[in-house]
Amino acid sequence: MYGQLIEQAEKYLRSTYSQDDVTAQLKRLLAELLAAGEANADAACRRLQLSRRTLQRRLRAEKTSFQKILNEVRAVLAVNYLSDKRLKALEVAMLLGYSSISSFTTAFKSWYDMPPAEYRQKFLMA
């Protein structure tokens, strides 16, 4: 199952981000870190070989933030993971780094204006 998750993350990376600014690098890296359960700023800074302050400064120059990018990556991966009928919503939540199904559901509603179960039923099971 881990291999399939890595495959989905890699598919996301290949299809979406080919540019090479810090934002794009961070998006690619966060997809990997989420799959490994380490999606936090400290882990990202270590892998990018940047101080936290430098990362913040570069992201600000690109008019974004770590949290905004993390949410974007989570939103795209959530849909990819939900398309795998074998994964339950709780498993998707954990893969995306949420500690509970309710926090994942709240985030998902903010991205797609519906809970994950409704999204899955409406768009993926049709």
Secondary structure, 3 states (H helix, E strand, C coil): CHHHHHHHHHHHHHHHCCCCCHHHHHHHHHHHHHHHCCCCHHHHHHHHCCCHHHHHHHHHHCCCCHHHHHHHHHHHHHHHHHCCCCCCHHHHHHHCCCCCHHHHHHHHHHHHCCCHHHHHHHHHCC
